[in-house]
Amino acid sequence: MNGIRTYQSLGKLVTRLRDDLNAADLLLLYAYNRTGKTRLSMQFKDAGKRKHKTKNPTGTPDTLYFNAFTEDLFVWENDLDGDSVRRLQLNEKSSFFNAMTELALEETIDLYLSRYADFDFDFTYKDVQQGEETISKPDFVSFRKGDQTNIKVSRGEQNIFVWCIFMAICERMLDGHESYQGKKYLYIDDPISSLDDNNAISVACDLAKLLRRAATRKDAAGGAAPIKVIFSSHHALFFNVMCNEVGRRIDGEPKITHKRYFLHRPGGDGAYTLQATDDTPFFHHVAALAELQRAADPTEGKLYTFHFNALRSIMEKTASFFGHPGMDFCLKALDNEEDRALFNRALNLLSHGAYAIHEPTEMGEDNKELFRRILREFVTRFDFALPGFVPAKPPAPAPAPEEAPAQ
């Protein structure tokens, strides 16, 4: 099936990924939201702290990870009573913050943050009892800009700040700080929620540079001591930039060995499929088209108004791929002039305003049939080679409703 392998559980998939990292420096996984990327990262992390007679006799965790759980360690406090002391509260129970005092991260965080944002920050620390020890851990972070203090930052700014903390911690790990002895892997899942495309590109370039350093890391004696990495994302632009950055050769640096996969869960639960791909970034838009075919299936799919947005985006990227400025190129390729005009009006009207993805409303029956017609014409005309987990055939029309028997 076109290089596709199926895994009946996350555990079996984790075993495959860990085996792959014996021969590669980096794995890049592209997957849609709700595929199970976060759960996969946690399974990978948990597998690395199980006791094993030879591989891990002490059960020491071997993975430093970033995912949605990492972001959840930071909770915004708005000071509803006083409406003045706004801050980002850190979860003191998490071991993620255990070594932050001795790591002296502020300067490194600031270096990263200054590339993406224009606000400043201040950590406030407190002593926390952990077992028989008392350790100093960060309690909260406050933000300022110019002469304004205790400012509220946006969700995107908050997320990029949390990401900068993680990048700073990664730097210390690669430096060989004692707090991270025994760590062999980095697992990074979707680090750029709420970021615009410009910041997404900047973050991807900085991350790729860090991962190159991880792959070529040396120990104190000068021997090879790489940190192996898994990176997963649903963001096509971010993923494409990462592929380009880690794949290019840099004079004076060794080549980074990496594998690229499309991760999918065809049935929405149960088994997972892993498809290797060395295709151009356009592959991922073709994969999105396959998802639209599944949604358009008259018997098993469900079409929402935001699917018009997705189809319009794919048409625009297809036109760009062939060197044309807009989706008119795709519409002109359709044979029927009346259909071209109808499809153009539909795609323009139904992919904006109240039909946004943030308002998932199921399409009416007329729009469903129109969507299927546009999709059928588009897929047929351009003869896409779709990923093997979806049959490479246009969606069939919905069956005509049966007439009610005469009374």
C-alpha positions as CSV (number, residue, x, y, z in Angstrom):
1,M,0.0,0.0,0.0
2,N,2.4,2.7,-1.2
3,G,4.8,2.3,1.7
4,I,2.1,2.6,4.4
5,R,2.6,0.6,7.6
6,T,-0.3,0.1,10.1
7,Y,0.1,0.0,13.9
8,Q,-2.7,-1.3,16.1
9,S,-1.7,0.7,19.1
10,L,0.3,3.7,20.2
11,G,2.6,1.4,22.0
12,K,3.6,-0.4,18.8
13,L,4.0,2.9,17.1
14,V,6.3,4.2,19.8
15,T,8.4,1.1,19.4
16,R,8.8,1.8,15.7
17,L,9.8,5.4,16.3
18,R,12.4,4.5,18.9
19,D,13.8,1.9,16.5
20,D,14.0,4.5,13.8
21,L,16.0,6.8,16.0
22,N,18.7,4.2,16.3
23,A,19.5,5.0,12.6
24,A,18.3,8.6,12.2
25,D,19.0,11.8,14.1
26,L,15.6,13.3,13.6
27,L,12.0,12.2,12.8
28,L,9.5,14.6,11.3
29,L,5.9,13.7,11.6
30,Y,3.1,15.6,9.9
31,A,-0.4,14.9,11.2
32,Y,-3.8,16.6,11.4
33,N,-5.3,17.8,14.7
34,R,-7.1,15.1,16.6
35,T,-4.9,12.4,15.2
36,G,-3.4,11.7,18.6
37,K,-0.1,13.5,18.4
38,T,-0.1,14.6,22.0
39,R,-1.0,11.1,23.3
40,L,1.8,9.7,21.1
41,S,4.3,12.1,22.7
42,M,3.2,11.1,26.2
43,Q,3.4,7.4,25.3
44,F,6.9,7.9,24.0
45,K,7.9,9.8,27.2
46,D,6.4,7.1,29.4
47,A,8.2,4.3,27.5
48,G,11.5,6.1,28.3
49,K,11.0,5.9,32.1
50,R,10.1,2.2,32.4
51,K,12.7,0.1,34.1
52,H,14.6,-2.3,31.9
53,K,17.4,-4.7,32.9
54,T,19.9,-3.4,30.3
55,K,18.5,-0.3,28.7
56,N,17.3,1.6,31.8
57,P,17.8,-0.3,35.0
58,T,17.0,2.7,37.2
59,G,13.9,3.9,35.3
60,T,15.5,7.3,34.7
61,P,13.3,9.4,32.3
62,D,15.1,9.7,29.0
63,T,12.9,12.2,27.2
64,L,12.5,16.0,27.5
65,Y,9.3,16.9,25.8
66,F,7.1,19.8,24.8
67,N,3.4,19.4,24.0
68,A,0.0,20.7,25.1
69,F,0.7,19.5,28.7
70,T,3.7,21.7,28.8
71,E,1.7,24.8,27.9
72,D,-0.9,23.8,30.5
73,L,1.7,24.3,33.3
74,F,1.2,28.1,32.7
75,V,-2.1,29.6,33.8
76,W,-3.1,33.2,33.4
77,E,-4.1,35.1,36.6
78,N,-6.1,38.3,35.8
79,D,-6.5,39.6,39.4
80,L,-10.2,40.0,39.1
81,D,-10.4,41.8,42.5
82,G,-7.8,44.5,42.1
83,D,-7.6,44.4,38.3
84,S,-3.9,45.5,38.4
85,V,-1.5,42.6,39.2
86,R,-1.8,40.4,36.1
87,R,0.6,37.5,35.8
88,L,1.3,34.1,34.5
89,Q,1.1,31.5,37.2
90,L,3.5,28.5,37.1
91,N,2.5,25.1,38.4
92,E,4.9,24.6,41.3
93,K,4.1,20.8,41.5
94,S,5.7,20.2,38.1
95,S,9.3,18.9,37.9
96,F,9.6,20.8,34.7
97,F,10.6,23.9,36.8
98,N,12.9,22.1,39.3
99,A,16.2,23.3,37.9
100,M,15.2,26.7,36.7
101,T,16.8,28.6,39.5
102,E,20.2,27.1,39.0
103,L,19.9,27.1,35.2
104,A,19.9,30.9,35.1
105,L,17.6,30.9,32.1
106,E,16.5,34.6,32.0
107,E,19.2,35.8,29.6
108,T,18.7,32.9,27.2
109,I,14.9,33.3,27.3
110,D,15.3,37.0,26.6
111,L,17.5,36.4,23.6
112,Y,14.9,34.1,22.0
113,L,11.9,36.3,23.0
114,S,13.4,39.4,21.5
115,R,13.3,37.8,18.1
116,Y,9.5,37.3,18.2
117,A,8.0,39.9,20.6
118,D,8.5,43.3,22.0
119,F,7.6,42.8,25.7
120,D,9.8,42.1,28.7
121,F,9.3,39.7,31.7
122,D,10.2,39.2,35.3
123,F,10.2,35.9,37.3
124,T,9.3,35.8,40.9
125,Y,10.6,32.8,42.9
126,K,9.6,31.1,46.1
127,D,10.8,28.2,48.3
128,V,8.8,25.0,47.8
129,Q,9.0,21.9,49.9
130,Q,9.6,18.7,47.9
131,G,9.9,15.6,50.0
132,E,12.6,16.4,52.6
133,E,14.1,19.2,50.4
134,T,13.3,22.9,50.2
135,I,14.0,24.2,46.7
136,S,13.6,27.6,45.0
137,K,11.2,27.5,42.1
138,P,9.6,30.1,39.9
139,D,6.2,31.1,41.3
140,F,4.9,33.4,38.5
141,V,5.9,35.7,35.7
142,S,4.9,39.3,35.2
143,F,5.2,41.2,31.9
144,R,6.0,44.8,31.0
145,K,6.4,47.0,27.9
146,G,8.1,50.4,28.1
147,D,6.8,52.1,31.2
148,Q,3.8,49.8,31.5
149,T,3.9,47.1,34.1
150,N,1.8,44.1,34.9
151,I,0.5,44.1,31.3
152,K,-1.8,41.4,29.9
153,V,-0.2,39.6,26.9
154,S,-2.1,37.9,24.2
155,R,-2.5,34.1,24.0
156,G,-0.1,34.1,21.1
157,E,2.4,36.1,23.0
158,Q,1.9,33.8,26.0
159,N,2.5,30.7,23.9
160,I,5.7,32.1,22.3
161,F,7.0,33.0,25.8
162,V,6.4,29.5,27.0
163,W,8.2,28.2,23.9
164,C,11.2,30.5,24.6
165,I,11.5,28.9,28.1
166,F,11.6,25.5,26.6
167,M,14.2,26.5,24.0
168,A,16.3,27.9,26.8
169,I,16.0,24.7,28.7
170,C,17.0,22.8,25.6
171,E,20.1,24.9,25.4
172,R,21.1,23.9,28.9
173,M,20.5,20.3,28.1
174,L,22.7,20.4,25.1
175,D,25.3,22.2,27.2
176,G,25.4,19.0,29.3
177,H,23.9,20.5,32.5
178,E,23.7,17.9,35.3
179,S,20.0,18.3,35.6
180,Y,19.6,16.7,32.2
181,Q,22.0,13.8,32.5
182,G,20.4,10.7,31.1
183,K,18.2,12.5,28.6
184,K,18.6,10.9,25.2
185,Y,15.6,12.3,23.3
186,L,13.7,15.5,22.6
187,Y,10.0,15.2,21.6
188,I,8.5,18.4,20.4
189,D,4.8,18.4,19.4
190,D,3.1,21.5,17.8
191,P,5.0,24.3,19.4
192,I,3.4,27.2,17.5
193,S,-0.3,27.4,18.3
194,S,-1.7,31.0,17.8
195,L,1.4,32.2,15.9
196,D,1.2,34.1,12.6
197,D,3.1,32.8,9.6
198,N,6.1,35.2,10.0
199,N,6.7,34.0,13.5
200,A,6.1,30.4,12.5
201,I,8.9,30.7,10.0
202,S,11.3,32.4,12.5
203,V,10.6,29.8,15.1
204,A,11.1,26.9,12.7
205,C,14.4,28.3,11.6
206,D,15.6,28.7,15.2
207,L,14.4,25.3,16.1
208,A,16.1,23.7,13.1
209,K,19.3,25.3,14.2
210,L,18.9,23.9,17.7
211,L,18.1,20.4,16.4
212,R,21.2,20.5,14.2
213,R,23.2,21.2,17.3
214,A,21.4,18.3,19.1
215,A,22.3,15.9,16.3
216,T,26.0,16.8,16.3
217,R,26.4,17.1,20.1
218,K,29.7,16.0,21.7
219,D,30.5,15.0,25.2
220,A,33.2,16.5,27.4
221,A,35.8,14.1,25.9
222,G,34.8,15.1,22.4
223,G,33.0,11.9,21.6
224,A,29.6,11.8,19.8
225,A,26.7,12.3,22.2
226,P,23.7,13.2,20.1
227,I,20.2,14.0,21.4
228,K,17.8,12.3,19.1
229,V,14.6,14.2,18.2
230,I,11.0,13.7,17.2
231,F,9.1,16.7,15.9
232,S,5.4,16.6,15.0
233,S,3.1,19.2,13.7
234,H,-0.3,19.8,12.0
235,H,0.9,23.2,10.6
236,A,1.9,22.7,7.0
237,L,4.0,25.8,6.7
238,F,5.9,25.1,9.9
239,F,6.5,21.5,8.9
240,N,7.7,22.5,5.4
241,V,10.2,25.0,6.7
242,M,11.5,22.4,9.2
243,C,11.9,19.9,6.3
244,N,13.8,22.4,4.2
245,E,16.0,23.6,7.0
246,V,17.1,20.2,8.4
247,G,17.4,18.7,4.8
248,R,19.8,21.3,3.4
249,R,23.6,20.8,3.6
250,I,25.6,23.5,5.4
251,D,29.3,23.8,4.6
252,G,31.5,22.5,7.4
253,E,28.6,20.7,9.2
254,P,27.8,17.0,8.9
255,K,24.5,16.0,7.2
256,I,21.5,15.5,9.5
257,T,20.0,12.1,8.9
258,H,16.2,12.4,9.1
259,K,13.0,10.6,8.1
260,R,9.7,12.2,7.2
261,Y,6.3,10.6,7.8
262,F,2.7,11.3,7.4
263,L,0.9,10.1,10.5
264,H,-2.8,9.2,10.1
265,R,-5.6,7.5,12.0
266,P,-7.9,6.4,9.2
267,G,-10.9,5.3,11.3
268,G,-10.7,8.2,13.8
269,D,-9.8,5.6,16.5
270,G,-7.9,2.4,16.8
271,A,-5.1,1.7,14.3
272,Y,-2.5,4.3,13.1
273,T,-0.8,4.5,9.7
274,L,2.7,5.8,9.1
275,Q,3.6,6.7,5.5
276,A,7.1,7.7,4.6
277,T,7.4,10.7,2.3
278,D,10.3,12.5,0.7
279,D,8.0,14.5,-1.5
280,T,7.9,18.3,-1.9
281,P,5.9,20.2,0.6
282,F,3.0,20.0,-1.8
283,F,2.4,16.5,-0.6
284,H,0.8,17.8,2.6
285,H,-1.8,19.8,0.6
286,V,-2.6,16.6,-1.4
287,A,-3.0,14.8,2.0
288,A,-5.5,17.6,3.0
289,L,-7.4,16.9,-0.2
290,A,-7.6,13.3,0.7
291,E,-9.2,14.3,4.0
292,L,-11.8,16.4,2.1
293,Q,-12.6,13.3,0.0
294,R,-13.3,11.4,3.2
295,A,-15.5,14.2,4.5
296,A,-17.4,14.3,1.2
297,D,-18.3,10.6,1.3
298,P,-22.1,10.6,1.1
299,T,-22.5,7.6,3.5
300,E,-19.6,8.0,6.1
301,G,-18.4,11.6,5.8
302,K,-19.8,14.8,7.3
303,L,-19.4,18.1,5.5
304,Y,-19.1,21.4,7.4
305,T,-19.2,24.9,5.9
306,F,-15.5,25.4,6.7
307,H,-14.7,22.7,4.2
308,F,-15.3,25.3,1.5
309,N,-12.4,27.3,3.1
310,A,-10.2,24.2,2.9
311,L,-11.0,23.4,-0.7
312,R,-10.4,27.0,-1.7
313,S,-7.0,27.0,0.0
314,I,-6.0,23.8,-1.8
315,M,-7.0,25.2,-5.1
316,E,-5.0,28.3,-4.5
317,K,-1.9,26.3,-3.5
318,T,-2.4,24.0,-6.6
319,A,-2.4,27.1,-8.8
320,S,0.7,28.4,-7.1
321,F,2.4,25.0,-7.5
322,F,1.8,25.3,-11.3
323,G,3.1,28.9,-11.3
324,H,-0.3,30.8,-11.4
325,P,-1.4,33.6,-9.1
326,G,-4.9,32.4,-8.1
327,M,-7.4,29.6,-8.1
328,D,-8.9,30.9,-11.4
329,F,-6.3,28.6,-13.0
330,C,-8.0,25.6,-11.4
331,L,-11.5,26.8,-12.3
332,K,-10.5,27.5,-16.0
333,A,-9.3,23.9,-16.3
334,L,-12.9,22.7,-15.7
335,D,-14.7,21.9,-18.9
336,N,-18.1,23.4,-18.4
337,E,-18.3,27.2,-18.4
338,E,-21.6,27.4,-16.5
339,D,-20.0,25.2,-13.8
340,R,-16.9,27.4,-13.7
341,A,-19.0,30.5,-12.9
342,L,-21.1,28.6,-10.3
343,F,-18.1,27.1,-8.6
344,N,-16.3,30.4,-8.5
345,R,-19.3,32.1,-6.8
346,A,-19.7,29.3,-4.4
347,L,-16.1,29.2,-3.4
348,N,-16.0,33.0,-2.9
349,L,-19.2,33.2,-1.0
350,L,-19.0,30.1,1.1
351,S,-15.4,30.3,2.2
352,H,-15.7,33.6,4.1
353,G,-17.6,35.3,6.9
354,A,-20.0,33.2,8.9
355,Y,-18.6,30.1,7.3
356,A,-15.3,30.2,9.2
357,I,-13.7,27.1,10.7
358,H,-14.4,28.6,14.2
359,E,-18.1,28.1,13.6
360,P,-18.4,24.4,12.6
361,T,-21.9,24.3,11.0
362,E,-23.0,21.4,8.9
363,M,-23.7,22.2,5.3
364,G,-27.2,22.1,3.9
365,E,-28.0,19.4,1.4
366,D,-27.7,21.7,-1.6
367,N,-24.3,22.9,-0.6
368,K,-23.2,19.4,0.1
369,E,-24.0,18.3,-3.4
370,L,-22.4,21.5,-4.8
371,F,-19.2,20.8,-2.8
372,R,-19.1,17.2,-4.0
373,R,-19.4,18.4,-7.6
374,I,-16.6,20.9,-7.3
375,L,-14.4,18.4,-5.6
376,R,-15.1,15.6,-8.2
377,E,-14.3,18.0,-11.1
378,F,-11.1,19.2,-9.4
379,V,-9.8,15.8,-8.4
380,T,-10.6,14.3,-11.8
381,R,-9.2,17.2,-13.9
382,F,-5.8,17.3,-12.0
383,D,-5.5,13.5,-11.5
384,F,-4.0,13.7,-8.0
385,A,-2.1,10.8,-6.6
386,L,-3.7,10.7,-3.2
387,P,-2.1,9.1,-0.1
388,G,-2.8,5.4,-0.1
389,F,-5.1,5.3,2.9
390,V,-7.8,7.0,0.8
391,P,-9.1,5.5,-2.4
392,A,-7.9,7.6,-5.3
393,K,-11.3,8.2,-6.8
394,P,-13.6,11.3,-6.7
395,P,-16.5,11.2,-4.1
396,A,-19.7,9.8,-5.5
397,P,-22.9,11.9,-5.6
398,A,-25.3,11.4,-2.7
399,P,-28.0,8.9,-3.6
400,A,-31.3,10.4,-4.6
401,P,-33.9,10.3,-1.8
402,E,-36.6,7.7,-2.3
403,E,-40.1,9.0,-2.9
404,A,-42.6,8.3,-0.2
405,P,-45.2,5.8,-1.2
406,A,-48.6,7.1,-2.2
407,Q,-51.1,7.2,0.6
